[in-house]
Amino acid sequence: METSPVPRSDWADWQNDLIVADYFDMFGRVKAGEKVNRLERNRELQSLTGRNKGSIERKRMNISAVLIDLDMDWMRGFAPNDRYQGSLVDAVERFLDRNPLWADDSDKTVAPAAVPELIEGPPPSRAQEPKPVKPLLERIARKYDHAARDTRNRRLGVVGEEIVFNHERRRLTEAGYPRLAEKVEWTARDKGDGVGYDILSFRTDGAPRKIEVKATNGPRTTPFFLTRTEREVSREEPGVWRLYRVHDLSSSPGLFVLPPPLESSVKLEATVWRAEF
């Protein structure tokens, strides 16, 4: 289908659908190690949509911005431009609805054995005001909420726990305390969830360290959920309990540690209510 150029008019839904599908197709090929000719694909889109080269490049950058705002991976090379319209958000939602695996990163987590050492860094600074969800993104952000996906992804949680379990044993062994390392316990695996922490480890002086692991394939600022029990244990044992945030598990795993009170590091917001009769 060929059309005459309409550079100053809004993009139609079918045009947005074409470029969104092309973006994800390119992204998938790049992730698979294929080489793609972006200029040639741009020329093809010019022919199909009647848009010029610059307009197509800007729209690709808009798509990157939408994905970043959704805490999703995006295609490097198309620097995000967040001046996008609601019609593009709708097109991204239509694509994700038709291709749900793009929002499912359960198979993208690295194997624990492939993480020889976690690099620990400082936690992100707490913003004075939470980043507002753009009105254009409210519906799709709820549907593809990264924190909710992480919580449902049990495999992700197990992988994160195993990585931290290995990390703690290695830390104590390398510090010269192999007997303490042997006592490190994977509590969530051996005794079940629900006690308010996942790993029982130790400081080098032998004092216990109760570790709750929160893992994500997303970046270090990805939100996470905290259970009522986890919060209660953090308050009851502030000198013992620690939250280990493992991030970027699908690429370059990293770690930071949050001590109680958590309110000094993150903004806690009630999101689930229990209803009784």
Buried (B, 14 or more C-beta within 10 A) or exposed (E): EEEEEBEEEEBBEEBBBBBBBBBBEBBBEBEEEEEBEBEEBBEBBBEBBBBBEEBBBBBBBBBBBBBBBBBBBBBEEBEBBEEBBEBBBBBBBBBBEEEEEBBBBBEEBBEBEEBEEBEEEEBBEEEEEEEEBBEBBEEBBEEBBBBBBBBEBEEBBBBBBBBBBBBBBBBBBEEEBEEBBEBBBBBBBEEEBEBBBBBBBBEEEEEBBBBBBBBBBBBBBBBBEBBEBBBEBBEEBEEBBBBBBBBBBBEEBBBBBBBBEBEEBBEEEEEEEEEEE
